[in-house]
């Protein structure tokens, strides 16, 4: 990923986390880069490949299923969303095209995003297509996780000040 794509991805993730904190843990970046130009990069790539890294994986994966409710794709179920970031002049590699094909054949949605507005639109629409039941279920889990984290922090604080 080049520097411009990285900045765009960071802006998109920042917007998403502020707009949809309840889904933040389900939008992940599978670390899968490395130029391969240095010995360290090649070693790291070899380790990642042995651990399951696959060439062409998109920059972000969003683990929420969605269902199209209208249009020509009505009834189509997507198990999740893959998001690849490209500059205005950027193009997908052959590995990315191959991964996209397999990903879509497995009923996942794949998009190439070139700017923040496009990302906002895609994410808003995609989340809107997620069933109300799924949105409620994930939001409830988020509340539980946040409360548990707060309790852990309180325990640490009380332990530090010598109470409890």
LONUZA-78221 format. One line per field, with one value per residue (C-alpha): residue in three letters; chain; x negated, y, z negated. Coordinates in pm, whole numbers, plus 50000, padded with zeros to 5 digits. Each point is the difference from the previous one (the first is absolute). Layout:
N
res <- (Ala,...)
chain <- (A,...)
east <- (X,...)
north <- (Y,...)
up <- (Z,...)
END
This chain:
164
res <- (Unk,Unk,Unk,Unk,Unk,Unk,Unk,Unk,Unk,Unk,Unk,Unk,Unk,Unk,Unk,Unk,Unk,Unk,Unk,Unk,Unk,Unk,Unk,Unk,Unk,Unk,Unk,Unk,Unk,Unk,Unk,Unk,Unk,Unk,Unk,Unk,Unk,Unk,Unk,Unk,Unk,Unk,Unk,Unk,Unk,Unk,Unk,Unk,Unk,Unk,Unk,Unk,Unk,Unk,Unk,Unk,Unk,Unk,Unk,Unk,Unk,Unk,Unk,Unk,Unk,Unk,Unk,Unk,Unk,Unk,Unk,Unk,Unk,Unk,Unk,Unk,Unk,Unk,Unk,Unk,Unk,Unk,Unk,Unk,Unk,Unk,Unk,Unk,Unk,Unk,Unk,Unk,Unk,Unk,Unk,Unk,Unk,Unk,Unk,Unk,Unk,Unk,Unk,Unk,Unk,Unk,Unk,Unk,Unk,Unk,Unk,Unk,Unk,Unk,Unk,Unk,Unk,Unk,Unk,Unk,Unk,Unk,Unk,Unk,Unk,Unk,Unk,Unk,Unk,Unk,Unk,Unk,Unk,Unk,Unk,Unk,Unk,Unk,Unk,Unk,Unk,Unk,Unk,Unk,Unk,Unk,Unk,Unk,Unk,Unk,Unk,Unk,Unk,Unk,Unk,Unk,Unk,Unk,Unk,Unk,Unk,Unk,Unk,Unk)
chain <- (A,A,A,A,A,A,A,A,A,A,A,A,A,A,A,A,A,A,A,A,A,A,A,A,A,A,A,A,A,A,A,A,A,A,A,A,A,A,A,A,A,A,A,A,A,A,A,A,A,A,A,A,A,A,A,A,A,A,A,A,A,A,A,A,A,A,A,A,A,A,A,A,A,A,A,A,A,A,A,A,A,A,A,A,A,A,A,A,A,A,A,A,A,A,A,A,A,A,A,A,A,A,A,A,A,A,A,A,A,A,A,A,A,A,A,A,A,A,A,A,A,A,A,A,A,A,A,A,A,A,A,A,A,A,A,A,A,A,A,A,A,A,A,A,A,A,A,A,A,A,A,A,A,A,A,A,A,A,A,A,A,A,A,A)
east <- (50000,49863,49994,50307,50206,49887,50110,50339,50042,49913,50255,50268,49931,50002,50335,50145,49892,50154,50319,50050,49817,50221,49854,49638,49868,50150,49815,49647,49681,49836,49633,49886,49747,49629,49801,49772,49714,49797,49889,50211,50309,49949,49959,50311,50196,49891,50115,50333,50053,49934,50250,50267,49947,50137,49900,50280,50196,50178,49884,50301,50244,50340,50157,50371,50236,50243,50298,50094,50364,50062,49859,49854,49816,50309,49975,49622,49832,49649,49813,49771,49823,49646,49872,49698,49863,49853,49895,50178,49736,49953,50086,50052,49722,50080,49984,50260,50226,49965,50078,50302,50138,49967,50134,50310,50057,50017,50283,49793,50017,49680,49958,49716,50010,49827,50111,50153,50344,50025,49902,50262,50271,49907,49983,50324,50184,49843,50086,50353,50037,49892,50308,50142,49955,49627,49950,50172,49803,49664,50091,50094,49671,49816,50171,49902,49638,49974,50150,49763,49701,50110,50022,49650,49867,50172,49843,49655,50053,50112,49707,49758,50142,50019,50374,50228)
north <- (50000,50342,50302,50170,49681,49964,50354,49938,49674,50171,50277,49744,49788,50311,50112,49650,49960,50335,49938,49633,49923,49696,49839,50119,49659,49839,50221,49863,50045,49665,50089,49859,50245,50016,50120,49697,50237,49924,49675,50081,50061,49669,49815,50168,49915,49637,49982,50167,49763,49699,50145,50024,50332,50000,50242,50231,50021,50338,50276,49971,49723,50074,49706,50083,49811,50199,49930,50199,50100,50154,50048,49735,49834,49972,49701,49968,49923,50131,49835,50301,50276,50036,50353,50076,50356,50150,50348,50160,49850,49678,49660,49658,49746,49666,49840,50248,49928,49626,50039,50217,49732,49726,50230,50086,49635,49926,50260,50285,50351,50169,50369,50220,50341,50309,50271,50062,50101,49675,49804,50182,49928,49632,49942,50186,49801,49669,50040,50107,49671,49801,49860,50190,49685,49986,50370,49962,49685,50160,50323,49802,49810,50331,50138,49687,50022,50370,49944,49709,50210,50282,49755,49869,50356,50077,49690,50106,50350,49875,49759,50285,50222,49708,49969,49698)
up <- (50000,50085,49770,50153,49966,49640,49915,50167,49810,49670,50067,50083,49691,49780,50143,49966,49637,49906,50201,49910,49673,49945,50315,49961,49890,50310,50250,50012,50196,50078,49988,50330,50141,50049,50294,50017,50077,49688,49844,49692,50218,50181,49670,49858,50317,49975,49639,50083,50293,49776,49750,50271,50177,50355,50276,50111,49673,49981,49767,49768,49917,49846,49822,50012,50232,50213,50224,50309,49971,50342,50347,50228,49710,49777,49767,50038,49669,49937,49714,49966,50188,50136,50064,50217,50004,50316,50107,50295,50230,49802,50146,49846,50036,50161,49653,49874,50298,49941,49629,50082,50231,49735,49728,50204,50096,49626,49966,49860,50139,50126,50077,50117,49829,50133,49754,49659,50133,50196,49687,49789,50256,50033,49624,49927,50267,49905,49632,50091,50189,49694,49833,49706,49792,50085,49924,49660,49917,50079,49819,49687,50010,50036,49688,49803,50116,49912,49653,49932,50112,49768,49710,50072,50005,49667,49846,50124,49860,49659,49989,50075,49725,49758,49959,50046)
END
